[in-house]
Amino acid sequence: MRLSVKNILLNVDWVFVVLVSLLIITGTIAVYSATHTAGIATNVYFGKQILFAIAGMIIMLGVAFIPQAFIKRFAWLAYALSLLLLVMVSVMGNSGYGAERWLSFAGINIQPSELAKIATILAVARYVSLPRVRMDNAKHLLIVITIISVPLILIIQQPDLGTALVFIAIIVPILFWAGLNWFYILILMAPAITAVASFHKLALFMWIALLLLILFFARRTFWTSLGVLILHGFVGFITPFLWSQLKPYQQQRILTFLSPEADPYGAGYQIIQSKVAIGSGGLWGKGFLDGTQSQLKFLPAQHTDFIFSVIGEEWGFFGILAVLAVFLILLIYMVNLATLVRSAFASISIIGFGTILMFHIFVNVGMTVGLVPVTGLPLPFISYGGSFLLVTMLMMGLTLNFSINRYER
């Protein structure tokens, strides 16, 4: 047993561990700065984040020692448990910021939607990796979409729109990696464009015309083309109704994204202050603990959703560039690892985990500079918060496990 552990340690992907560790260290430093108050000896948030980071590292390294075959067998059970927890949220969940997202057990808060991300990816990877499953088979494709849609619907009902978008984001990359034909990928992606275009008649008309050309040159059957057009017609018709069903604070976030200056002291305050903080950092930043927007507490949620603004103000353009470079290297490393592992289950899981990280990074950074609406998605490894950090480290632990067992089928 001792020899086995030694061999595992020798096979640990230390490059991967170092990349994750760099981001964890960056996050703890940023949390300290974002929650620092002059004249106060202790920083409660920083202390908790240190504990979360240590626990996360233990989880990551601990999961790396679990047999991959056990993880594969456990996938369906994990998925079922995650659905049960999501149902429990709707019955006995704790409300926060307009949504029921938490379960409390013995004083410990659990966010089932975060665990559901991992469980859903493992369940999809488990099904897709079955010998007879083919993504060009309509039945198999429908089953995969259903596996993702069930937790998605439960999360939308909370309502937690930000997390729901993560589930939507993982569909295309996973199916593409599993070998889905480009035409079906287009069919899955196109309704999102139709939904956006449905608010402008000319844009909707032009998009439908372009879709007709694509169907013509793709040489699809009449019934296939008709089905696609009916689908898009339905999406275009129902989108305005779905908009009216959004909570007022959800509508306000989208409208504020389009024009934050329209309400500079209300809904647009966060985005405006975030832009000021990042812009004032210049090339090299104002220095650690010397940011005015962050240290004077002008920036709301600066230790959670808008912590990237603190980094931009204090570390400047080159600091931002360094952090984004580490993220990019980690994502590229994960994609490369997905091509190296022999197990289809492991490969698809890694792509799923990488997609979650990429989507969180894109949305979080984008909302701090006003490129996407504020959704409440934290920045992986960086933002303060125990649940998300521990779940992220669990994903990294599974990825590390697959790296160690890369030659196992």
PEVEN-V534029 format. One record per backbone hydrogen bond with DSSP energy under -0.5 kcal/mol. CO is the residue of the C=O (numbers start at 1). NH is the residue of the N-H. E is the energy in kcal/mol with one decimal. If there is no record, write none. Layout:
co:CO nh:NH e:E
co:CO nh:NH e:E
This chain:
co:1 nh:5 e:-2.3
co:2 nh:6 e:-2.0
co:3 nh:7 e:-2.5
co:4 nh:8 e:-2.2
co:5 nh:9 e:-2.5
co:6 nh:10 e:-2.1
co:7 nh:11 e:-1.4
co:8 nh:12 e:-0.7
co:9 nh:12 e:-0.6
co:12 nh:14 e:-1.7
co:13 nh:17 e:-1.9
co:14 nh:18 e:-2.5
co:15 nh:19 e:-2.2
co:16 nh:20 e:-2.2
co:17 nh:21 e:-2.5
co:18 nh:22 e:-2.5
co:19 nh:23 e:-1.6
co:20 nh:24 e:-2.2
co:21 nh:25 e:-2.7
co:22 nh:26 e:-2.2
co:23 nh:27 e:-2.3
co:24 nh:28 e:-2.3
co:25 nh:29 e:-2.1
co:26 nh:30 e:-2.4
co:27 nh:31 e:-2.6
co:28 nh:32 e:-2.1
co:29 nh:33 e:-2.1
co:30 nh:34 e:-2.7
co:31 nh:35 e:-1.7
co:32 nh:36 e:-0.6
co:33 nh:36 e:-0.7
co:37 nh:40 e:-1.7
co:39 nh:41 e:-0.5
co:42 nh:44 e:-0.5
co:43 nh:47 e:-2.2
co:44 nh:48 e:-2.4
co:45 nh:49 e:-2.5
co:46 nh:50 e:-2.2
co:47 nh:51 e:-1.8
co:48 nh:52 e:-2.7
co:49 nh:53 e:-2.6
co:50 nh:54 e:-2.4
co:51 nh:55 e:-2.7
co:52 nh:56 e:-2.6
co:53 nh:57 e:-2.3
co:54 nh:58 e:-2.2
co:55 nh:59 e:-2.4
co:56 nh:60 e:-2.7
co:57 nh:61 e:-2.5
co:58 nh:62 e:-2.5
co:59 nh:63 e:-2.8
co:60 nh:64 e:-1.2
co:62 nh:65 e:-1.4
co:63 nh:66 e:-1.5
co:67 nh:70 e:-0.6
co:67 nh:71 e:-1.5
co:68 nh:72 e:-2.2
co:69 nh:73 e:-2.1
co:70 nh:74 e:-2.2
co:71 nh:75 e:-0.7
co:72 nh:75 e:-0.7
co:74 nh:78 e:-2.7
co:75 nh:79 e:-2.0
co:76 nh:80 e:-2.4
co:77 nh:81 e:-2.6
co:78 nh:82 e:-2.1
co:79 nh:83 e:-2.0
co:80 nh:84 e:-2.1
co:81 nh:85 e:-2.3
co:82 nh:86 e:-2.0
co:83 nh:87 e:-2.2
co:84 nh:88 e:-2.2
co:85 nh:89 e:-1.7
co:86 nh:90 e:-1.2
co:87 nh:91 e:-0.9
co:88 nh:92 e:-3.4
co:89 nh:93 e:-2.0
co:94 nh:101 e:-1.5
co:94 nh:102 e:-1.4
co:96 nh:99 e:-1.2
co:99 nh:96 e:-2.8
co:99 nh:101 e:-0.8
co:102 nh:94 e:-2.5
co:103 nh:105 e:-0.5
co:103 nh:110 e:-3.3
co:105 nh:108 e:-2.0
co:107 nh:109 e:-0.5
co:108 nh:105 e:-2.6
co:110 nh:103 e:-2.7
co:110 nh:112 e:-0.8
co:111 nh:114 e:-1.5
co:111 nh:115 e:-1.1
co:112 nh:116 e:-2.4
co:113 nh:117 e:-1.0
co:114 nh:118 e:-0.9
co:115 nh:119 e:-2.4
co:116 nh:120 e:-2.5
co:117 nh:121 e:-1.9
co:118 nh:122 e:-2.5
co:119 nh:123 e:-2.3
co:120 nh:124 e:-2.6
co:121 nh:125 e:-2.7
co:122 nh:126 e:-2.3
co:123 nh:127 e:-2.2
co:124 nh:128 e:-3.0
co:125 nh:129 e:-1.7
co:127 nh:130 e:-1.6
co:130 nh:133 e:-1.4
co:134 nh:137 e:-1.6
co:136 nh:138 e:-0.6
co:137 nh:141 e:-2.5
co:138 nh:142 e:-2.3
co:139 nh:143 e:-2.0
co:140 nh:144 e:-2.0
co:141 nh:145 e:-2.3
co:142 nh:146 e:-2.2
co:143 nh:147 e:-2.4
co:144 nh:148 e:-1.7
co:145 nh:149 e:-2.3
co:146 nh:150 e:-2.1
co:147 nh:151 e:-0.7
co:148 nh:152 e:-1.4
co:149 nh:153 e:-2.8
co:150 nh:154 e:-1.8
co:151 nh:155 e:-2.2
co:152 nh:156 e:-2.2
co:153 nh:157 e:-1.7
co:155 nh:158 e:-1.1
co:155 nh:160 e:-1.6
co:156 nh:159 e:-0.5
co:158 nh:100 e:-1.6
co:160 nh:164 e:-2.0
co:161 nh:165 e:-2.0
co:162 nh:166 e:-1.0
co:163 nh:167 e:-1.5
co:164 nh:168 e:-1.8
co:165 nh:169 e:-2.2
co:166 nh:170 e:-1.4
co:167 nh:171 e:-0.6
co:168 nh:171 e:-0.8
co:168 nh:172 e:-0.6
co:169 nh:173 e:-0.7
co:170 nh:174 e:-1.7
co:171 nh:175 e:-2.3
co:172 nh:176 e:-2.9
co:173 nh:177 e:-2.4
co:174 nh:178 e:-1.7
co:175 nh:180 e:-2.5
co:176 nh:179 e:-1.4
co:181 nh:185 e:-1.7
co:182 nh:186 e:-2.3
co:183 nh:187 e:-2.1
co:184 nh:188 e:-1.8
co:185 nh:189 e:-2.0
co:186 nh:190 e:-3.0
co:187 nh:191 e:-0.7
co:189 nh:192 e:-1.2
co:189 nh:193 e:-0.8
co:190 nh:193 e:-0.7
co:190 nh:194 e:-2.2
co:191 nh:195 e:-2.5
co:192 nh:196 e:-1.7
co:193 nh:197 e:-2.7
co:194 nh:198 e:-1.5
co:196 nh:199 e:-1.2
co:197 nh:200 e:-2.2
co:197 nh:204 e:-0.6
co:200 nh:204 e:-2.4
co:201 nh:205 e:-2.5
co:202 nh:206 e:-2.4
co:203 nh:207 e:-2.0
co:204 nh:208 e:-2.4
co:205 nh:209 e:-2.1
co:206 nh:210 e:-2.1
co:207 nh:211 e:-2.3
co:208 nh:212 e:-2.1
co:209 nh:213 e:-1.7
co:210 nh:214 e:-2.1
co:211 nh:215 e:-2.4
co:212 nh:216 e:-2.1
co:213 nh:217 e:-2.5
co:214 nh:218 e:-1.7
co:215 nh:220 e:-1.4
co:216 nh:219 e:-1.1
co:221 nh:225 e:-2.5
co:222 nh:226 e:-2.7
co:223 nh:227 e:-2.4
co:224 nh:228 e:-2.1
co:225 nh:229 e:-2.3
co:226 nh:230 e:-2.5
co:227 nh:231 e:-2.2
co:228 nh:232 e:-2.2
co:229 nh:233 e:-2.5
co:230 nh:234 e:-2.3
co:231 nh:235 e:-2.3
co:232 nh:236 e:-2.6
co:233 nh:237 e:-1.7
co:234 nh:238 e:-2.6
co:235 nh:239 e:-1.9
co:236 nh:240 e:-0.5
co:238 nh:242 e:-2.5
co:239 nh:243 e:-2.4
co:240 nh:244 e:-1.6
co:241 nh:245 e:-0.9
co:242 nh:245 e:-0.5
co:242 nh:246 e:-0.6
co:243 nh:246 e:-1.1
co:247 nh:250 e:-0.7
co:247 nh:251 e:-2.2
co:248 nh:252 e:-2.4
co:249 nh:253 e:-1.5
co:250 nh:254 e:-1.5
co:251 nh:255 e:-2.5
co:252 nh:256 e:-2.6
co:253 nh:257 e:-1.7
co:254 nh:258 e:-1.6
co:255 nh:259 e:-1.6
co:259 nh:262 e:-1.4
co:260 nh:263 e:-1.3
co:261 nh:264 e:-0.7
co:263 nh:266 e:-1.3
co:263 nh:268 e:-2.1
co:266 nh:269 e:-1.3
co:268 nh:272 e:-2.2
co:269 nh:273 e:-2.6
co:270 nh:274 e:-2.2
co:271 nh:275 e:-2.4
co:272 nh:276 e:-2.2
co:273 nh:277 e:-2.3
co:274 nh:278 e:-2.5
co:275 nh:279 e:-2.7
co:276 nh:280 e:-2.2
co:277 nh:281 e:-0.6
co:278 nh:281 e:-0.9
co:279 nh:282 e:-1.0
co:281 nh:285 e:-2.2
co:282 nh:317 e:-2.3
co:283 nh:318 e:-2.4
co:287 nh:290 e:-2.1
co:291 nh:295 e:-1.6
co:292 nh:296 e:-2.0
co:293 nh:298 e:-2.3
co:293 nh:299 e:-1.3
co:294 nh:297 e:-1.1
co:298 nh:300 e:-0.7
co:299 nh:302 e:-0.8
co:301 nh:304 e:-0.9
co:301 nh:306 e:-2.7
co:303 nh:384 e:-2.8
co:304 nh:307 e:-1.1
co:306 nh:309 e:-0.8
co:306 nh:310 e:-0.8
co:307 nh:311 e:-1.7
co:308 nh:312 e:-2.3
co:309 nh:313 e:-2.2
co:310 nh:314 e:-2.4
co:311 nh:315 e:-2.8
co:311 nh:316 e:-0.5
co:312 nh:316 e:-1.1
co:313 nh:286 e:-2.2
co:314 nh:287 e:-1.9
co:315 nh:319 e:-1.1
co:316 nh:320 e:-2.4
co:317 nh:321 e:-2.7
co:318 nh:322 e:-2.0
co:319 nh:323 e:-2.1
co:320 nh:324 e:-2.7
co:321 nh:325 e:-2.0
co:322 nh:326 e:-1.9
co:323 nh:327 e:-2.0
co:324 nh:328 e:-2.6
co:325 nh:329 e:-2.7
co:326 nh:330 e:-2.3
co:327 nh:331 e:-2.5
co:328 nh:332 e:-2.7
co:329 nh:333 e:-2.4
co:330 nh:334 e:-2.1
co:331 nh:335 e:-2.2
co:332 nh:336 e:-2.5
co:333 nh:337 e:-2.2
co:334 nh:338 e:-2.1
co:335 nh:339 e:-1.1
co:336 nh:340 e:-0.9
co:337 nh:340 e:-0.7
co:337 nh:341 e:-2.1
co:343 nh:347 e:-2.4
co:344 nh:348 e:-2.5
co:345 nh:349 e:-1.8
co:346 nh:350 e:-2.4
co:347 nh:351 e:-1.9
co:348 nh:352 e:-2.1
co:349 nh:353 e:-2.7
co:350 nh:354 e:-2.7
co:351 nh:355 e:-2.1
co:352 nh:356 e:-2.0
co:353 nh:357 e:-2.2
co:354 nh:358 e:-2.7
co:355 nh:359 e:-2.7
co:356 nh:360 e:-2.3
co:357 nh:361 e:-2.6
co:358 nh:362 e:-2.8
co:359 nh:363 e:-2.6
co:360 nh:364 e:-2.7
co:361 nh:365 e:-2.5
co:362 nh:366 e:-2.2
co:363 nh:367 e:-2.5
co:364 nh:368 e:-1.3
co:365 nh:369 e:-0.9
co:366 nh:369 e:-0.5
co:366 nh:371 e:-3.2
co:366 nh:372 e:-0.8
co:373 nh:375 e:-0.5
co:378 nh:380 e:-0.6
co:379 nh:382 e:-1.3
co:379 nh:383 e:-2.3
co:385 nh:389 e:-1.1
co:386 nh:390 e:-2.7
co:387 nh:391 e:-2.3
co:388 nh:392 e:-2.5
co:389 nh:393 e:-2.4
co:390 nh:394 e:-1.7
co:391 nh:395 e:-2.0
co:392 nh:396 e:-2.1
co:393 nh:397 e:-2.2
co:394 nh:398 e:-2.2
co:395 nh:399 e:-2.3
co:396 nh:400 e:-2.5
co:397 nh:401 e:-2.2
co:398 nh:402 e:-2.4
co:399 nh:403 e:-1.9
co:400 nh:404 e:-2.3
co:401 nh:405 e:-2.2
co:403 nh:406 e:-1.2
co:405 nh:408 e:-1.9
co:406 nh:342 e:-2.6
co:408 nh:343 e:-0.5
